[in-house]
């Protein structure tokens, strides 16, 4: 296997596990309720703690990654994730589950800033789009695999042994990262003075207009995705009378399209220069297809196909998005930049379901998909503003 292939395998496997660990908790809920006699709100708190801690710590961890190097944080974060998930299998009280979930969130907060810093410093520039795409693809696979795998394991060995097993899977990865650390190069710090003056401080950089707009772009994109994932089954059932099995298949089709689309986007991103144009066209296509499903009562197979196409277009737009952020990050500051802007992803997923649910409660489920499409289109204004503000500075400078 080539050097780039080994880098992608190591980083991608860690990203897979980080996403897998987040969604390995919900299948535990019924078993935990029986074991610990807790409410559904307390059960939900476990996932909220893990995701919330990750979102809050990503940016400060990004500062540490840029200052001290990504490899040590990648090893430490992965080890912390795997030990805390395994530790849940030994818990004797639910407060221990909550404490371990928060600690797992600390470990998970390392993944995005460390991964992007290492990929930027280790992979050949001509294959950077594919590397970013494989990274995203593996994370999506982790989300998709966790619920069925955990459900199957619980049937065979119970919830405690299941958590011990999947938690232990991270140990060989940590050992492999240590053994292969020589191929994991950090981003290369470069004196900004060579390109026209002193570098801004980290806080100043993140508060610049481009970075705030990129954060908003990630946030809005995540809000739109969360709206579909949380409510499309309910919306199709209430608005178009689709049965729950068919509506669930629509969501599955959308997610399959979004996951496979990341690979398409990575391949194309390595061959074009107009990343914003490519991402914008695909996002508009995705929004238009969502609107078609919102207003037209299509046959069930056609609805599945249209939403698969919407997911495919949106997934393919994600790698150009990441490339634009990388291009906007000054040399040596990729960790904090990706830590900051990607914090919009869990935040968007957290804030969307409740207001969308309120819209349905008020008797307007037909507006949910319309609002999702509108959010996607507004996100393009943020992306365009951020890209326009960074291109004059980034063009003369090397990418790494």
C-alpha positions in Angstrom: 0.0 0.0 0.0 1.3 3.5 -0.8 2.2 5.9 1.9 -0.8 8.1 1.2 -3.0 5.0 1.4 -1.6 4.0 4.8 -2.2 7.6 6.1 -5.8 7.5 4.9 -6.3 4.1 6.4 -5.0 5.1 9.8 -6.8 8.5 10.0 -10.0 7.1 8.4 -10.2 4.2 10.9 -9.9 6.6 13.8 -12.6 8.8 12.3 -14.8 5.8 11.8 -14.4 4.8 15.5 -15.1 8.4 16.7 -18.5 8.4 14.9 -19.2 4.8 15.8 -18.7 5.5 19.5 -21.2 8.4 19.4 -24.0 6.3 18.0 -23.2 3.1 19.9 -24.9 4.7 23.0 -28.6 4.9 21.8 -28.9 1.1 21.3 -28.0 0.8 25.0 -30.9 2.9 26.3 -33.4 0.2 27.0 -30.9 -2.0 28.7 -29.6 0.9 30.7 -33.1 1.8 31.8 -33.6 -1.7 33.1 -30.2 -1.8 34.8 -30.1 1.7 36.3 -33.8 2.7 36.6 -33.3 6.1 34.9 -35.6 8.3 32.8 -35.5 8.9 29.1 -34.2 12.4 29.7 -31.3 11.0 31.7 -30.6 8.5 28.9 -30.5 11.3 26.4 -28.1 13.3 28.6 -25.4 10.7 27.9 -25.4 11.5 24.2 -25.8 15.2 24.8 -22.8 15.3 27.1 -20.6 13.4 24.7 -21.6 15.6 21.7 -21.6 18.9 23.7 -18.2 18.4 25.2 -16.8 17.6 21.8 -18.3 20.7 20.3 -17.0 23.0 23.1 -13.5 21.6 23.2 -12.7 21.3 19.4 -11.5 24.8 19.1 -9.2 24.9 22.1 -7.8 21.5 21.2 -7.2 22.9 17.7 -4.9 25.6 19.3 -3.0 22.9 21.1 -2.7 20.8 18.0 -1.2 23.8 16.1 1.3 24.5 19.0 2.4 21.1 20.0 1.7 18.8 17.0 -1.2 16.6 16.1 0.1 13.1 16.6 0.3 13.1 20.3 -3.2 14.4 20.6 -4.5 11.9 18.1 -3.0 9.1 20.1 -4.3 10.5 23.4 -7.7 11.3 22.1 -8.2 7.9 20.5 -7.0 6.1 23.6 -9.3 8.1 25.8 -12.3 7.4 23.6 -11.7 3.7 23.5 -11.0 3.4 27.3 -14.1 5.3 28.3 -16.4 3.3 26.0 -15.0 0.1 27.4 -15.3 1.5 30.9 -19.1 1.9 30.4 -19.3 -1.8 30.3 -18.1 -1.9 33.9 -20.3 0.8 35.2 -22.3 0.1 38.4 -24.3 3.4 38.5 -25.6 5.7 35.8 -23.6 8.7 37.0 -20.5 6.7 35.9 -22.0 6.4 32.4 -22.5 10.1 32.3 -19.0 10.9 33.5 -17.5 8.5 31.0 -19.6 9.9 28.2 -18.2 13.4 29.0 -14.6 12.0 29.0 -15.3 10.3 25.7 -16.4 13.7 24.3 -13.0 15.1 25.4 -11.2 12.4 23.4 -13.5 12.8 20.4 -12.8 16.6 20.4 -9.3 15.8 19.2 -10.3 14.0 16.0 -11.2 16.8 13.6 -8.4 19.3 14.3 -5.8 16.5 14.5 -7.0 14.6 11.5 -7.1 17.6 9.2 -3.7 18.8 10.4 -2.1 15.4 9.7 -3.8 14.9 6.3 -2.7 18.4 5.2 0.9 17.6 6.1 1.0 14.0 5.0 -0.9 13.6 1.8 0.2 14.8 -1.6 -1.6 18.0 -2.6 -2.9 16.5 -5.8 -4.8 13.8 -3.8 -6.0 16.1 -1.0 -9.6 16.1 -2.1 -9.8 12.3 -2.1 -8.1 12.2 1.3 -10.6 14.6 2.8 -13.5 12.6 1.1 -12.3 9.3 2.4 -12.1 10.9 5.9 -15.7 12.1 5.7 -16.8 8.8 4.2 -15.4 6.8 7.0 -17.1 9.0 9.6 -20.4 8.5 7.9 -19.8 4.7 7.8 -19.2 4.9 11.6 -22.6 6.5 12.1 -24.4 4.0 9.9 -22.7 0.9 11.3 -23.1 1.6 15.0 -26.8 1.0 15.7 -27.2 -2.3 13.8 -23.8 -3.6 15.0 -24.5 -2.8 18.7 -28.0 -4.2 18.5 -26.6 -7.5 17.1 -23.9 -7.7 19.7 -26.3 -7.0 22.5 -28.4 -9.9 21.4 -25.4 -12.2 21.5 -23.4 -11.1 24.5 -25.4 -8.4 26.4 -24.7 -4.7 26.8 -21.7 -4.9 29.1 -19.6 -7.3 27.0 -20.7 -5.4 23.8 -19.2 -2.1 25.1 -16.1 -3.8 26.4 -15.6 -5.4 22.9 -16.1 -2.3 20.8 -14.2 -0.1 23.2 -11.3 -2.5 23.0 -11.2 -2.1 19.2 -9.4 1.2 19.6 -6.4 -0.3 21.4 -4.9 -1.9 18.3 -5.5 1.3 16.4 -3.5 3.3 19.0 -0.7 0.8 18.8 -0.7 1.0 15.0 -0.6 4.8 15.0 2.4 4.7 17.4 4.2 2.2 15.2 3.4 4.1 12.0 3.9 7.6 13.4 6.8 8.3 11.1 4.4 8.5 8.1 2.0 10.9 9.9 3.5 14.3 9.2 2.1 17.4 10.8 1.1 20.5 8.9 4.2 22.5 8.1 4.3 25.8 10.0 5.4 28.6 7.7 6.4 32.2 8.6 3.5 34.3 7.6 6.0 37.2 7.2 7.2 35.7 4.0 3.8 36.4 2.5 3.3 39.9 3.8 3.5 40.7 7.5 3.1 39.2 11.0 0.6 36.4 11.5 -2.6 37.3 13.5 -3.1 35.7 16.8 -5.3 32.6 17.0 -8.3 34.5 18.4 -7.9 37.2 15.9 -7.8 34.7 13.1 -11.0 32.9 14.2 -12.8 36.2 14.6 -12.1 37.3 11.1 -15.0 37.6 8.6 -14.0 34.5 6.5 -13.7 32.2 9.5 -17.0 33.4 11.0 -18.7 32.9 7.6 -17.2 29.4 7.3 -18.5 28.6 10.8 -21.9 29.8 9.7 -21.7 27.7 6.5 -21.0 24.6 8.5 -23.7 25.4 11.1 -26.4 26.0 8.5 -25.4 22.9 6.5 -25.7 20.8 9.6 -29.0 22.4 10.5 -30.4 21.4 7.1 -29.1 17.9 7.4 -30.4 17.5 10.9 -33.8 18.7 9.7 -34.0 15.9 7.1 -32.6 13.2 9.4 -34.9 14.0 12.3 -38.2 14.8 10.6 -38.4 13.6 7.0 -40.2 10.4 8.1 -42.8 12.3 10.0 -43.2 14.9 7.3 -43.7 12.4 4.5 -46.2 10.4 6.6 -48.2 13.4 7.6 -48.1 15.5 4.4 -48.1 12.8 1.6 -49.6 9.9 3.6 -46.6 7.7 3.0 -46.4 4.6 5.3 -43.6 4.5 7.9 -41.7 1.7 6.1 -41.6 3.6 2.8 -40.7 6.9 4.6 -37.9 5.2 6.4 -36.6 3.9 3.1 -36.6 7.5 1.8 -34.3 8.5 4.7 -32.1 5.5 4.1 -31.8 6.5 0.4 -30.9 10.0 1.3 -28.2 8.9 3.7 -26.8 6.4 1.2 -26.6 9.2 -1.4 -24.9 11.6 1.0 -22.4 9.0 2.1 -21.4 7.9 -1.4 -21.5 11.4 -2.7 -18.5 12.3 -0.5 -16.3 10.0 -2.6 -17.6 11.6 -5.8 -16.9 15.0 -4.5 -13.3 14.1 -3.5 -12.5 12.7 -6.9 -13.8 15.9 -8.6 -12.3 18.3 -6.1 -8.8 17.1 -7.1 -9.4 17.9 -10.7 -11.0 21.4 -10.5 -10.0 24.8 -9.2 -13.5 26.3 -8.9 -14.4 24.6 -5.6 -17.1 27.2 -4.7 -18.8 27.0 -8.1 -18.9 23.2 -7.9 -20.2 23.2 -4.3 -22.8 25.9 -5.0 -24.3 24.1 -8.1 -24.6 20.8 -6.2 -26.1 22.5 -3.2 -28.7 24.3 -5.4 -29.5 20.9 -7.1 -29.9 19.3 -3.7 -32.2 22.1 -2.4 -34.3 21.9 -5.6 -34.8 18.1 -5.3 -35.9 18.6 -1.6 -38.4 21.2 -2.7 -39.8 18.7 -5.3 -40.4 16.1 -2.6 -41.9 18.8 -0.3 -44.5 20.0 -2.8 -45.2 16.9 -5.1 -46.9 13.7 -4.1 -44.6 11.3 -6.0 -44.8 7.5 -6.1 -42.8 6.0 -3.3 -39.9 4.7 -5.5 -39.6 8.1 -7.2 -39.4 9.8 -3.8 -36.7 7.5 -2.7 -34.8 8.1 -6.0 -35.2 11.9 -5.7 -33.9 12.0 -2.1 -31.0 9.7 -3.0 -30.1 12.3 -5.7 -30.4 15.1 -3.2 -28.2 13.3 -0.8 -25.7 12.5 -3.5 -25.4 16.1 -4.6 -25.1 17.4 -1.1 -22.5 14.8 -0.1 -20.5 15.6 -3.2 -20.4 19.3 -2.2 -18.8 18.6 1.2 -15.2 17.9 0.1 -14.9 21.1 -1.9 -16.2 22.8 1.3 -13.4 21.3 3.3 -10.8 22.2 0.6 -12.0 25.8 0.8 -11.5 25.9 4.5 -8.0 24.4 4.2 -7.1 27.0 1.6 -8.3 29.7 3.9 -6.2 28.5 6.9 -2.8 30.2 7.3 0.1 27.7 7.3 0.5 26.0 10.7 -3.0 27.0 11.9 -5.2 24.3 10.3 -5.9 22.6 13.6 -7.6 25.6 15.2 -9.4 26.6 12.0 -11.0 23.1 11.5 -11.6 22.8 15.2 -13.5 26.1 15.1 -15.5 25.8 11.9 -16.4 22.1 12.4 -17.8 22.9 15.8 -20.7 24.2 13.8 -21.6 20.6 12.8 -22.6 19.3 16.3 -24.1 22.7 17.2 -26.3 22.6 14.1 -27.5 19.1 14.9 -28.3 20.1 18.4 -30.3 23.3 17.8 -32.5 22.1 14.8 -34.8 19.3 15.9 -36.7 21.2 18.6 -37.8 24.3 16.4 -38.6 22.0 13.5 -40.6 19.8 15.8 -42.5 22.9 17.1 -43.3 23.8 13.5 -44.9 20.3 13.1 -46.7 20.7 16.4 -48.2 24.0 15.1 -49.7 22.1 12.2 -47.3 23.0 9.4 -45.3 19.8 8.6 -45.4 20.9 4.9 -43.0 23.8 5.7 -40.2 21.6 7.2 -38.6 20.6 3.9 -39.2 24.0 2.4 -37.3 25.5 5.4 -34.5 22.9 4.9 -34.1 24.0 1.3 -34.0 27.6 2.3 -31.3 27.0 4.9 -29.2 25.3 2.3 -29.5 28.2 -0.1 -28.7 30.7 2.7 -25.6 28.7 3.6 -24.2 29.4 0.1 -24.2 33.1 0.9 -21.9 32.4 3.8 -19.7 30.2 1.7 -19.4 32.7 -1.1 -18.6 35.5 1.3 -15.9 33.5 3.0 -14.3 32.4 -0.2 -14.3 35.9 -1.7 -12.7 37.3 1.4 -9.9 34.7 1.5 -8.9 34.2 -2.2 -6.8 37.3 -2.5 -4.6 36.3 0.5 -4.5 32.6 -0.2 -3.7 32.5 -3.9 0.0 33.5 -3.7 0.8 31.3 -0.7 1.6 27.6 -0.8 -1.3 25.3 0.4 0.8 23.5 3.0 
